C-alpha cells in the first residue's frame, strides 16, 4: 500500500493506492507547514506496529471510517457497508496519542535520534513541495492483514433477566 500526502492551499489530501482493494482518499484534518497530522499518524502506526489504527485498517481493506473511494461508483456501497458493519479501530486512540507525542517531541527535539532524523527528513520533503505535489510513503507491512472483528452488540438489560415460568 502506498500513501500519498498531497499539498494544497492550507490543507492536504491523502490518497491511498492499494493493490488488493479499491483506492481511497480524504482531505486531511487541519494543516501544518511542517508535518501534516495524518503523516504523523502514518509514522506512529508504522513505527510502533499499530495495525488497528487508521492506516492499519486501510491496509487490511477497510476505510477507517473516514476514507472515501476514489471511484465514485463505489461511494454508495462503502457508506452502506459502513452503516451495516461497525468499524472499530482498537489502536485508534493510541495512534492519536502517539501522533500528538511525535509532534511535540519533534518540536521539542526530545525524541530518540533515529525518529528525529526520520521526522526531520519528512518535514524537509513536505516543506519543499509545491502546491499540488505529493510525498508518497510505503506501508511497511503487507496489505490484507487480519482485520480486527467488530464488537458484539451489547445485550439489552431485558435479555439478562431470567425467564419467568
C-alpha positions as CSV (number, residue, x, y, z in Angstrom):
1,X,0.0,0.0,0.0
2,X,1.3,3.4,-0.9
3,X,0.0,6.6,0.8
4,X,0.5,10.0,-0.9
5,X,0.1,13.2,1.0
6,X,-0.7,16.0,-1.5
7,X,-0.1,19.6,-0.6
8,X,-2.9,22.1,-1.3
9,X,-3.6,25.7,-0.2
10,X,-3.6,25.4,3.6
11,X,-4.8,21.8,3.6
12,X,-3.7,18.5,2.3
13,X,-5.2,15.4,0.6
14,X,-4.4,11.8,1.5
15,X,-4.5,9.3,-1.4
16,X,-4.2,5.6,-0.7
17,X,-3.2,3.2,-3.5
18,X,-3.9,-0.4,-2.7
19,X,-3.2,-3.5,-4.7
20,X,-5.9,-5.7,-3.0
21,X,-8.7,-3.2,-2.5
22,X,-10.1,0.0,-4.1
23,X,-8.1,3.2,-3.8
24,X,-9.2,5.8,-1.3
25,X,-8.7,9.5,-0.5
26,X,-9.7,12.2,2.1
27,X,-8.8,15.8,2.8
28,X,-6.7,15.7,6.0
29,X,-7.9,17.5,9.1
30,X,-6.1,20.7,9.8
31,X,-2.9,21.8,8.3
32,X,0.7,22.2,9.4
33,X,3.5,23.7,7.3
34,X,6.0,21.1,8.7
35,X,4.3,17.8,9.4
36,X,0.6,17.1,8.5
37,X,-1.4,15.4,11.2
38,X,-2.1,12.3,9.1
39,X,1.5,12.0,8.2
40,X,2.2,11.8,11.9
41,X,-0.4,9.1,12.2
42,X,1.2,7.1,9.4
43,X,4.7,7.4,11.1
44,X,3.3,6.4,14.5
45,X,1.4,3.4,13.3
46,X,4.3,2.3,11.0
47,X,7.0,2.7,13.7
48,X,5.0,1.2,16.6
49,X,3.3,-1.6,14.7
50,X,-0.2,-0.4,15.2
51,X,-2.3,-2.5,12.7
52,X,-5.5,-1.5,14.4
53,X,-5.1,2.2,13.7
54,X,-6.2,4.3,10.7
55,X,-3.6,3.1,8.2
56,X,-3.6,-0.4,9.5
57,X,-7.3,-0.7,8.9
58,X,-6.9,0.8,5.4
59,X,-4.2,-1.7,4.7
60,X,-6.5,-4.5,5.8
61,X,-9.1,-3.4,3.2
62,X,-11.2,-1.1,5.3
63,X,-11.8,2.6,5.2
64,X,-11.1,3.5,8.8
65,X,-14.5,5.3,9.0
66,X,-13.1,8.4,7.2
67,X,-11.7,7.5,3.7
68,X,-13.8,7.6,0.5
69,X,-13.3,5.5,-2.6
70,X,-11.6,7.3,-5.5
71,X,-14.0,5.5,-7.8
72,X,-17.4,7.4,-7.5
73,X,-19.3,4.3,-8.3
74,X,-18.1,2.6,-5.1
75,X,-19.0,5.5,-2.7
76,X,-22.6,4.5,-2.0
77,X,-21.6,0.8,-1.5
78,X,-18.9,1.8,1.0
79,X,-21.2,4.1,3.0
80,X,-23.9,1.4,3.0
81,X,-21.4,-1.1,4.3
82,X,-20.2,1.4,6.9
83,X,-23.7,1.7,8.3
84,X,-24.1,-2.1,8.5
85,X,-20.7,-3.1,9.8
86,X,-19.3,-1.4,12.8
87,X,-15.7,-0.3,12.2
88,X,-13.7,-0.5,15.4
89,X,-10.1,0.8,15.5
90,X,-8.6,-0.9,18.5
91,X,-5.4,1.2,18.2
92,X,-7.2,4.4,17.1
93,X,-6.8,6.2,20.4
94,X,-3.2,5.0,20.8
95,X,-2.4,6.3,17.3
96,X,-3.9,9.7,18.1
97,X,-1.9,10.0,21.3
98,X,1.3,8.9,19.6
99,X,0.8,11.3,16.7
100,X,0.5,14.1,19.3
101,X,3.5,12.9,21.2
102,X,5.6,12.7,17.9
103,X,4.6,16.2,17.0
104,X,5.5,17.6,20.4
105,X,8.7,15.5,20.7
106,X,9.8,16.6,17.2
107,X,9.2,20.3,18.0
108,X,10.9,19.9,21.5
109,X,13.7,17.8,20.0
110,X,13.1,15.2,22.7
111,X,12.5,12.1,20.6
112,X,15.2,9.4,20.0
113,X,17.7,10.4,17.4
114,X,16.6,7.9,14.7
115,X,13.0,9.1,15.0
116,X,14.0,12.8,15.0
117,X,16.1,12.2,11.8
118,X,13.1,10.5,10.1
119,X,10.7,13.3,11.0
120,X,13.3,15.9,10.0
121,X,13.6,14.3,6.6
122,X,9.8,14.1,6.2
123,X,9.4,17.7,7.3
124,X,12.0,18.9,4.8
125,X,10.4,16.9,2.0
126,X,7.0,18.3,2.9
127,X,8.2,21.9,3.1
128,X,9.9,21.5,-0.3
129,X,6.7,20.5,-2.0
130,X,4.9,23.0,-4.3
131,X,1.1,23.1,-4.2
132,X,-0.3,20.0,-6.0
133,X,2.9,17.9,-5.3
134,X,2.9,14.8,-3.2
135,X,5.0,12.9,-0.7
136,X,4.5,9.2,-1.1
137,X,5.2,6.6,1.6
138,X,5.1,2.8,1.5
139,X,3.2,1.0,4.3
140,X,5.8,-1.3,6.0
141,X,3.6,-4.4,6.3
142,X,1.7,-6.5,3.8
143,X,-1.8,-5.5,2.7
144,X,-4.7,-7.6,3.7
145,X,-3.5,-8.5,7.2
146,X,-6.2,-9.7,9.5
147,X,-8.7,-7.0,10.5
148,X,-10.0,-6.8,14.0
149,X,-13.6,-8.1,14.2
150,X,-16.3,-5.6,15.1
151,X,-17.5,-5.6,18.7
152,X,-20.5,-7.7,19.5
153,X,-23.6,-5.6,20.3
154,X,-24.4,-5.3,23.9
155,X,-27.4,-7.3,25.0
156,X,-30.3,-5.3,26.3
157,X,-30.9,-5.4,30.0
158,X,-34.1,-7.3,29.4
159,X,-32.2,-10.2,27.8
160,X,-30.3,-10.7,31.1
161,X,-33.3,-11.3,33.2
162,X,-34.3,-14.9,33.9
163,X,-37.4,-16.0,32.1
164,X,-40.4,-16.3,34.5
165,X,-42.2,-19.6,34.4
